[in-house]
Amino acid sequence: MDVLKEAMSSIAQHVENVADSLDKKQVSALINSLEKANKVFVYGAGRSGLVARAFAMRLMHLGINVFVIGETVTPAIEEGDLLITISGSGETTSVVSAAKIARNVKAKVALITSYPDSSTGKLADCIVVVKGRTKLRGDKDFLMRQIKGEHYSLAPLGTLFEISVLIFLDSLVAELMARLKKSEDYMRMRHATIE
């Protein structure tokens, strides 16, 4: 249980450091892009994709027209829409491809990453830097890391980034609730009734 407690403390401390290091201008740009978008699309690979899906659910609860890339009911992305990508490295092949497709149709691209100067970062209209691991070991591409079986000790793979992004996006939902004047009761009415 010593490793468990040490890991939890380490992760909690990291999340607190991320909260202190967030750039308010970057966060405001993301919020403004969300408020102006006709449709919002979210995408990430692996665990970042799970974080994206959790965020999409909360955006839907807020009444925002949101879709998860890869679902069978996801429509075409168009000009006036926003693609929010989540990639710690900003180099995940499928994320870079999604950003290129969005740019080609003149949709806006947002990136949540630890590496703003990455390939996806160069395509993004707005970037929010969420610090993860300070130094990448091995291949930056999620699928390549999975194939190679790369693992790290207290916070394996992208744990620090993914947990920090999950908490950041849940906190962003609280900010959006205040700005959009949406109550928890409103969100509860939009919650799934068939599960």
C-alpha positions as CSV (number, residue, x, y, z in Angstrom):
1,M,0.0,0.0,0.0
2,D,3.0,2.3,0.3
3,V,3.3,2.6,-3.5
4,L,-0.4,3.3,-3.8
5,K,-0.3,6.2,-1.3
6,E,2.9,7.5,-2.9
7,A,1.4,7.4,-6.3
8,M,-1.8,9.2,-5.2
9,S,0.2,11.9,-3.4
10,S,2.4,12.4,-6.5
11,I,-0.6,12.6,-8.8
12,A,-2.5,15.0,-6.6
13,Q,0.5,17.3,-6.3
14,H,1.0,17.3,-10.0
15,V,-2.7,18.2,-10.6
16,E,-2.3,21.1,-8.1
17,N,0.8,22.3,-10.0
18,V,-1.1,22.1,-13.3
19,A,-3.9,24.3,-11.8
20,D,-1.4,26.9,-10.8
21,S,0.4,26.9,-14.2
22,L,-2.7,27.2,-16.4
23,D,-2.5,30.2,-18.7
24,K,-5.7,32.2,-18.3
25,K,-5.5,33.6,-21.9
26,Q,-5.3,30.1,-23.3
27,V,-8.3,28.9,-21.2
28,S,-10.3,32.0,-22.2
29,A,-9.6,31.4,-25.9
30,L,-10.9,27.8,-25.6
31,I,-14.0,29.0,-23.8
32,N,-14.6,31.6,-26.5
33,S,-14.2,29.1,-29.2
34,L,-16.6,26.7,-27.5
35,E,-19.2,29.5,-27.1
36,K,-19.0,30.5,-30.8
37,A,-19.0,27.0,-32.4
38,N,-22.0,25.7,-34.3
39,K,-21.0,22.1,-33.4
40,V,-18.2,20.9,-31.2
41,F,-16.3,17.7,-31.9
42,V,-13.9,16.0,-29.4
43,Y,-11.1,13.6,-30.2
44,G,-8.2,11.8,-28.5
45,A,-6.6,8.4,-28.7
46,G,-6.5,5.8,-26.0
47,R,-7.1,7.2,-22.5
48,S,-7.1,10.8,-23.8
49,G,-10.0,9.6,-25.9
50,L,-11.8,8.4,-22.8
51,V,-11.2,11.9,-21.2
52,A,-12.6,13.5,-24.4
53,R,-15.7,11.3,-24.2
54,A,-16.3,12.2,-20.6
55,F,-16.0,15.9,-21.5
56,A,-18.4,15.5,-24.5
57,M,-21.0,14.0,-22.1
58,R,-20.8,17.1,-19.8
59,L,-21.0,19.4,-22.8
60,M,-24.2,17.6,-23.9
61,H,-25.6,18.0,-20.4
62,L,-25.0,21.8,-20.8
63,G,-27.0,21.8,-24.1
64,I,-24.0,22.2,-26.4
65,N,-24.2,20.4,-29.8
66,V,-21.3,18.0,-29.3
67,F,-20.0,14.9,-31.0
68,V,-17.3,12.3,-30.4
69,I,-15.1,11.6,-33.5
70,G,-15.4,8.0,-34.5
71,E,-19.0,7.4,-33.4
72,T,-21.4,6.2,-36.1
73,V,-23.8,9.2,-35.5
74,T,-21.1,11.8,-35.8
75,P,-21.8,14.2,-38.7
76,A,-19.4,16.0,-41.0
77,I,-17.3,18.7,-39.5
78,E,-17.8,22.1,-41.3
79,E,-16.8,25.7,-41.3
80,G,-18.0,27.3,-38.0
81,D,-17.4,24.1,-36.0
82,L,-14.8,23.4,-33.4
83,L,-12.6,20.3,-33.0
84,I,-11.1,19.9,-29.5
85,T,-8.2,17.5,-29.6
86,I,-6.4,16.0,-26.6
87,S,-2.9,14.7,-27.0
88,G,-0.1,14.9,-24.5
89,S,2.6,14.8,-27.2
90,G,0.5,16.5,-29.9
91,E,2.1,14.0,-32.3
92,T,-0.4,11.1,-32.1
93,T,-1.0,10.2,-35.8
94,S,-4.8,10.1,-35.7
95,V,-5.0,13.4,-33.8
96,V,-2.8,15.1,-36.3
97,S,-4.9,13.7,-39.1
98,A,-8.1,14.9,-37.5
99,A,-6.7,18.4,-37.1
100,K,-5.7,18.5,-40.7
101,I,-9.2,17.4,-41.9
102,A,-10.8,20.1,-39.7
103,R,-8.5,22.8,-41.0
104,N,-9.2,21.7,-44.6
105,V,-12.9,22.5,-44.1
106,K,-12.1,25.8,-42.2
107,A,-13.3,24.5,-38.8
108,K,-11.4,25.8,-35.8
109,V,-9.0,23.4,-34.0
110,A,-8.2,23.5,-30.3
111,L,-5.5,21.4,-28.7
112,I,-5.0,20.4,-25.1
113,T,-1.4,19.2,-24.8
114,S,1.9,19.3,-23.0
115,Y,3.7,20.1,-26.2
116,P,2.4,23.3,-27.9
117,D,5.0,23.3,-30.6
118,S,4.0,19.8,-31.8
119,S,2.6,18.9,-35.2
120,T,-1.0,19.3,-33.9
121,G,0.0,22.5,-32.2
122,K,1.1,24.0,-35.5
123,L,-2.5,23.3,-36.8
124,A,-4.4,24.6,-33.8
125,D,-6.1,27.9,-33.5
126,C,-6.0,27.7,-29.7
127,I,-3.9,25.6,-27.4
128,V,-4.2,25.0,-23.6
129,V,-1.0,23.6,-22.1
130,V,-1.5,21.0,-19.5
131,K,1.8,19.7,-18.2
132,G,2.3,16.0,-18.1
133,R,5.5,14.1,-17.9
134,T,8.3,16.7,-18.2
135,K,10.4,14.4,-20.5
136,L,9.1,11.9,-23.0
137,R,10.8,8.5,-23.2
138,G,10.4,6.4,-26.3
139,D,8.0,7.0,-29.1
140,K,5.5,9.9,-28.7
141,D,2.8,8.2,-30.6
142,F,0.2,6.5,-28.4
143,L,-0.2,3.4,-30.6
144,M,3.5,2.8,-30.9
145,R,3.9,3.0,-27.1
146,Q,1.1,0.4,-26.7
147,I,2.7,-1.9,-29.2
148,K,6.1,-1.6,-27.5
149,G,4.6,-2.1,-24.1
150,E,6.3,0.9,-22.5
151,H,5.3,1.5,-18.9
152,Y,6.5,3.8,-16.1
153,S,6.4,3.4,-12.4
154,L,4.1,5.7,-10.2
155,A,2.3,7.3,-13.1
156,P,2.6,5.0,-16.1
157,L,2.3,6.2,-19.7
158,G,0.3,9.4,-19.9
159,T,-1.4,9.2,-16.4
160,L,-0.3,12.6,-15.2
161,F,-1.4,14.3,-18.4
162,E,-4.7,12.4,-18.7
163,I,-5.8,12.9,-15.0
164,S,-4.8,16.5,-15.1
165,V,-6.8,17.1,-18.3
166,L,-9.8,15.2,-16.9
167,I,-9.8,17.5,-13.8
168,F,-9.2,20.6,-16.0
169,L,-12.1,19.8,-18.3
170,D,-14.5,19.0,-15.4
171,S,-13.5,22.3,-13.9
172,L,-14.0,24.0,-17.2
173,V,-17.6,22.6,-17.2
174,A,-18.1,24.4,-13.8
175,E,-16.9,27.6,-15.5
176,L,-19.2,27.1,-18.4
177,M,-22.2,26.4,-16.1
178,A,-21.6,29.8,-14.5
179,R,-21.2,31.6,-17.8
180,L,-24.2,29.9,-19.5
181,K,-26.3,30.2,-16.3
182,K,-27.0,26.5,-16.4
183,S,-27.9,24.8,-13.1
184,E,-27.1,21.2,-12.0
185,D,-30.9,20.6,-12.3
186,Y,-30.8,21.6,-15.9
187,M,-27.9,19.2,-16.5
188,R,-29.7,16.5,-14.6
189,M,-32.7,16.8,-17.0
190,R,-30.4,16.1,-19.9
191,H,-28.7,13.1,-18.3
192,A,-29.3,9.7,-19.9
193,T,-32.4,7.9,-18.6
194,I,-31.7,4.6,-20.4
195,E,-28.4,3.1,-19.2
